[in-house]
Amino acid sequence: MRILITGAAGFVGQLLAERLLNEGHRLLLTDVIEPPIPSAAKNRENAKTVKADLYEEAAKVADEDLEAAFIFHGIMSAGSEANFELGYRVNVQSTFRILDELRKACPGVRVIYASSCAIYGRPFREWPSEVTVPTPESSYGCQKIICENLINDYNRRGLINAFSLRFPTISVRPGKPTQAASSFMSGIIREPLQGKDSELPVEDDFQAWLCSPRTLVTNLVHTLTLPADALPPHIRQVNLPGITASVADMLKALEEVGGKDSLKHIKRTKDPSIEEMLNSWGVRYDVSKALSLGYKADESFKQAVEDFADTLK
């Protein structure tokens, strides 16, 4: 398939690009910086990169031969809260512009949109499903809902063939800390396993809904195979599977994989602004729809830690 990935310089875009190139797909990778072609990928000649600001230049990457598009670009949760204008420009207006260019250039193209479980807020922290009314408590969650509704309308009208996937928090993320409020959930594993300090802004009983990068990529690729009528034409959202882990669970996994000395790199801090946002997010979700569609869940958080540790060898 000929596939577009926006936000392709990000870690999810890079992991997915490597997987798709290894499977023989042809890719168009775009971001506001020149996105790299994953160095470990096979068939690297099948990838083309385009530097583009989708707010201004969406037409540059809306090729008529595209068969699918993964929409990953965005400003993360804490970043969207800190900069209201930029969050809406990137997360909403740029998304509208690329969708509009895609529906004109390649009608019916499969669009896989990276939404988030941040669309839910209090009082729905336990077992919300796709029929639960979204109550986001952040600009980021509001922006995702706006785009989900836009995508539902485009799909209903037959302009695109779309799926909006509500991601759990992805951990363990490689690379550097991000502007996500959940960034510490990777940091308290990633940095200590490399002998570096990491700040922990919440208590050990804090719980989160998590998915490993490996399982996420498997589920993203699976979405390419779903029939267009797998969901109603006007309801294209799916809560992706995850697992619930407390900070205590995360630190236990860190100790089991990295040894007791790794815990010395955890520096406990308090950040009330981050904590308030995190406490509005759900901790357990109804993912029966996703499981019925063939999406997979992680077996344990420890496996995600082991996956990351393997990349350091």
Disulfide bonds with the S-S distance in Angstrom:
none
